[in-house]
Structures are given as structure tokens and as C-alpha cells.
Amino acid sequence: MTQPLRIAFMGSPEFSVPVLAALVEAGHEIACVYSQPPRPAGRGKKLRPTPVHQWAEAQGLEVRTPRSLKKAEEQDAFAALDLDAAVVVAYGLILPQAVLDAPRLGCMNMHASLLPRWRGAAPIQRAVMAGDEVTGVQAMMMEAGLDTGPVLATEKTRIFSFDTTGTVHDRLAGLAADLAVRALAGLADGSLPPEPQSEDGIVYAHKVSAADQRIDWSRPAAEIDRQIRGLSPFPGAWFYFTPEGETDPLRMKVLMSRVELAPAESKARPGELVDGSLLVSCGDGQCVRLLRAQKPGSKAMDADMLLRGLPVPAGSRFE
């Protein structure tokens, strides 16, 4: 590594922690850590610091949790840190121009997609749901636009048919940690000049909405499978099922699946169970096998365990 830099780290979720840890391990001076304010969580609704906040405090690093950086006093406090650079990883607040301009080398963001595809809030989920075969993480210089800045360096990874957003998230977090250290060094010594993003292929990764979560069994099996894996582990794709002899439907969440061919003799309609092992007919005549699911009030469990306490015979219907 080149000369250690004086930096601020700005991040909040679990994804950001490996990057901060790597920067500390590399010997950079962490002048301050910025993170989202603690929020109520759990049954007691006690204030819970973000994963970045918890990790940084455990290391003895100063942590600041402003609700906004728009006020002049917050911007002055940031400028007073006299930074070489800021590293931003899923922070969750907009950085005003005064903040972007304060560090000597600027603000570098680690973004979990191959820009300009999937600019915005949910790049990993959207990549899995769209069926992208490759994704990655990029070190980019921040500017006023949403994920529009020039790119310093890239690391790629495959998205496999057995991947969920959770597994891709974990791989990208590891790649981001290594890439951030290399990209910061390249920014400092000029060996990684920022390259403008292409004007072609711009796609936005909008936040997952409630409408994205309910399964429509009339859709093709591959789309439903990607929806399930793209929303796993959170917030989860779901459907309604009314057990035999019951009147109230259960809202069932699905966390893992795979596409399978329907048996040749099957005449099942979309949403109908082809067998007693959670093989569901879809709109294109193919099926989705539900491998991991969760019923209300219970933990997520593999299909065989779920079926021990909730019989779902062939011919049942999911809505």
C-alpha cells in the first residue's frame, strides 16, 4: 500500500462492515465513521445501532450519526476532519456537494453492481430477480447524480441458479473489501484514473415494493424462481394457502426454490400442487419446487420439515 490516508468511512448495513475492517487492517487512519442513527428494533423496540456503528465502536473509532448532512454545522464538522478521502458503502444519506468536495481526493463509493446497470437502492436484489448472469462491485467517484460518477476499478462474480440475494450479497461484500483497499491506493497514487460510465445500458434498481413480493403463479416458472431467490432472505416472496379443513388462509413466505419440468401427465393449473412435496405448476407449464419456506409464527425451514407439520397434498392450490 502507498502512504496511509486520513479517511472518513460512511456506511450502515452488514455489507459495509468488511470494507471498513479492510481499511483499518490496511493501516489507514479512520478519522471518523458516519452511520445511520440507531433505530427501534426487536420486540422491545429498543434503539439498535447499525452493524457499522457497532463494529466501529468496538474498535474504539469515533462514530457520528446525523439524520442529515444538509445543515451547515454538519458540513463544517465534516470539513474540519481535514480528510484525504471518504469511503462510502451503503450509507443511506445523500451527500451534499459541500461534503463531496471536502476531502482532498474526493469521496469514493463501493457500489454493488456493474454500472450503469442497477444504479440505485437495491442493485443485488434486482440483478438476481432480472436473471443477470454476472454482477460485481465497483469503486466509483461520487458526484451529485445517483451513482453516475466515474469508475476506478471493478470486481465481477457469476450469479448461479442456486444463488439468493443473500449469497450474492456475501460474495460481493468480500470482493468489495479487497477492492476498496486497492482502489483507494490507486486513487492516491494516480495509477487508477477514473473512467466515465457508459451512456448506454442505464437501469435503475428501485427499492423492493410490496407489489414485488406476492407471487403470481400465472407467470413463467423461471421468473417466479428468480423472484423467490431475489427476495431471499429479506423481505421474502409470499403467497396464500388455506389448509384443508381451515377457513383462514396462511400467508406463506418462500426463501428458496428451483425450476423443474412438469410431469408429462400433469394437467395442473397455475398455483396447483403437482405432488405432495411442494412442486407448484406455473403459467408456462413448467413448475417451481419450493425448497425452503416459512409459515406465520414459525422459523424458516426446509420443505421436508415444513411438511411434517403442514400437509400440502397434490391438488392443493396456492393463491
Residue pairs with C-beta under 8 A, 6 or more apart in sequence:
1 26
1 27
1 181
1 185
2 185
2 188
2 189
3 188
4 26
4 27
4 28
4 29
5 28
5 29
5 84
5 85
5 105
5 184
5 188
6 28
6 29
6 31
6 81
6 82
6 83
6 84
7 23
7 28
7 29
7 30
7 31
7 83
7 84
7 85
7 86
7 87
7 103
7 184
8 30
8 31
8 32
8 33
8 34
8 78
8 81
8 83
8 86
8 87
8 103
9 16
9 19
9 20
9 23
9 30
9 32
9 33
9 34
9 52
9 56
9 86
9 87
9 89
10 33
10 34
10 35
10 86
10 87
10 88
10 89
10 91
10 93
10 95
10 107
11 17
11 19
11 20
11 33
11 34
11 35
11 52
11 87
11 88
11 89
11 90
11 91
12 35
12 36
12 50
12 51
12 52
12 53
12 90
12 91
12 92
13 50
13 51
13 52
13 90
14 51
14 173
15 89
15 90
15 112
15 169
15 172
15 173
15 176
16 51
16 52
16 89
16 90
16 91
17 51
17 52
17 55
17 173
18 173
18 174
18 176
18 177
19 87
19 89
19 110
19 173
19 176
19 177
19 180
20 30
20 33
20 52
20 55
20 56
20 89
21 55
21 177
22 177
22 178
22 180
22 181
23 30
23 87
23 180
23 181
23 184
24 30
24 59
26 181
28 184
30 56
30 61
31 62
31 81
31 82
31 83
32 61
32 62
32 63
32 64
32 81
33 52
33 53
33 56
33 61
33 62
33 63
33 64
34 63
34 64
34 65
34 66
34 91
34 93
35 49
35 50
35 52
35 53
35 56
35 63
35 64
35 65
35 91
36 50
36 53
36 65
36 91
36 92
36 93
37 65
37 66
37 67
38 47
38 48
38 49
38 50
38 53
38 65
39 47
39 48
40 46
40 47
40 48
41 47
41 48
42 48
49 57
49 63
49 65
53 63
53 65
56 63
57 63
64 77
66 74
66 93
68 74
68 93
69 75
69 78
69 93
69 94
69 95
69 96
69 99
70 96
75 96
75 98
75 99
75 102
78 99
78 102
79 98
79 102
81 102
83 102
83 103
83 104
84 103
84 104
84 105
84 188
85 103
85 104
85 105
85 106
85 107
85 108
85 184
85 187
85 188
86 99
86 102
86 103
86 106
86 107
86 108
87 107
87 108
87 109
87 110
87 180
87 184
88 95
88 107
88 108
88 109
88 110
88 142
89 109
89 110
89 176
89 180
90 112
95 107
95 142
97 144
99 107
100 106
100 107
100 142
100 143
100 144
105 187
105 188
106 141
106 142
106 187
107 141
107 142
108 139
108 140
108 141
108 142
108 152
108 180
108 183
108 184
108 187
109 139
109 140
109 141
109 142
109 147
109 149
110 137
110 138
110 139
110 176
110 179
110 180
111 119
111 123
111 137
111 138
111 140
111 147
112 123
112 124
112 135
112 136
112 137
112 169
112 172
112 176
113 119
113 123
113 124
113 127
113 135
113 136
113 137
113 138
113 205
114 134
114 135
114 136
114 138
114 154
114 156
115 138
115 140
115 147
115 151
115 197
116 147
116 148
116 197
116 198
116 199
116 200
116 201
116 202
116 203
117 127
117 132
117 201
117 202
117 203
118 126
118 127
118 135
118 203
118 204
118 205
119 146
119 147
119 148
119 202
119 203
119 204
119 205
120 146
120 147
120 204
120 205
120 206
120 207
121 205
121 206
121 207
122 205
122 206
122 207
122 208
123 135
123 205
124 135
124 165
124 168
124 169
124 172
125 165
125 205
125 208
125 230
125 231
126 203
126 205
126 206
126 230
127 135
127 159
127 168
127 205
127 230
128 159
128 163
128 164
128 165
128 168
128 226
128 229
128 230
129 212
129 226
129 227
129 230
129 231
130 226
131 222
131 226
132 159
133 158
133 159
134 156
134 157
134 158
134 159
135 156
135 157
135 159
135 168
135 172
136 154
136 155
136 156
136 157
136 172
136 175
137 154
137 155
137 172
137 175
137 176
137 179
138 151
138 152
138 153
138 154
138 155
138 179
139 151
139 152
139 153
139 154
139 179
139 180
139 183
139 184
140 147
140 149
140 150
140 151
140 152
140 194
140 197
141 149
141 150
141 151
141 152
141 187
141 194
142 149
143 149
146 204
148 197
149 194
149 197
150 194
150 195
150 196
150 197
151 194
151 195
151 197
152 183
152 186
152 187
152 192
152 193
152 194
152 195
153 179
153 182
153 183
153 186
153 192
154 179
155 175
155 176
155 178
155 179
157 168
157 171
157 172
157 175
159 168
161 258
161 259
162 258
163 229
164 229
164 230
164 232
164 233
164 255
164 256
165 229
165 230
165 231
165 232
165 233
165 234
166 232
166 233
183 192
185 191
186 192
187 194
208 231
208 235
212 227
212 231
213 231
213 235
213 236
213 237
213 238
214 237
214 238
214 239
215 224
215 227
215 228
215 237
215 238
215 239
215 254
215 318
216 224
217 224
217 239
217 270
217 271
217 280
217 281
217 282
217 283
217 318
218 270
218 271
218 282
218 283
219 282
219 283
220 282
220 283
220 284
220 286
221 259
221 260
221 282
221 283
221 284
221 286
221 287
221 288
222 259
222 286
224 237
224 257
224 282
224 288
225 257
225 258
225 259
225 288
227 237
228 237
228 254
228 255
228 256
228 257
228 288
228 290
229 256
229 257
231 237
232 254
232 255
232 256
232 292
233 255
233 300
236 253
236 254
236 255
236 294
237 253
237 254
238 251
238 252
238 253
238 254
239 251
239 252
239 254
239 271
239 318
239 319
240 249
240 250
240 251
240 252
240 318
240 319
241 249
241 250
241 252
241 312
241 316
241 317
241 318
241 319
242 248
242 249
242 250
242 319
243 250
243 310
243 311
243 312
244 311
244 313
244 316
249 319
250 295
250 296
251 296
252 293
252 294
252 295
252 296
252 318
253 293
253 294
253 295
253 300
254 290
254 292
254 293
254 294
255 292
255 293
255 294
255 300
256 290
256 291
256 292
257 288
257 289
257 290
257 291
257 292
258 288
258 289
258 291
259 286
259 287
259 288
259 289
260 279
260 286
260 287
260 288
260 289
261 286
261 287
262 268
262 274
262 281
262 285
262 286
262 287
263 274
266 274
266 281
266 287
268 274
268 281
268 315
269 281
270 281
270 282
270 283
271 280
271 281
271 317
271 318
271 319
272 280
272 281
272 315
272 316
272 317
272 318
273 279
273 280
273 281
273 312
273 313
273 314
273 315
273 316
273 317
273 318
274 280
274 281
274 287
274 314
275 314
276 307
276 311
276 312
276 313
276 314
277 289
277 303
277 304
277 307
278 289
278 290
278 291
278 293
278 303
278 306
278 307
278 312
279 287
279 288
279 289
279 290
280 287
280 288
280 289
280 290
280 318
281 287
282 288
289 303
290 303
291 302
291 303
292 300
292 301
292 302
292 303
293 300
293 301
293 303
293 306
294 300
294 301
295 306
295 310
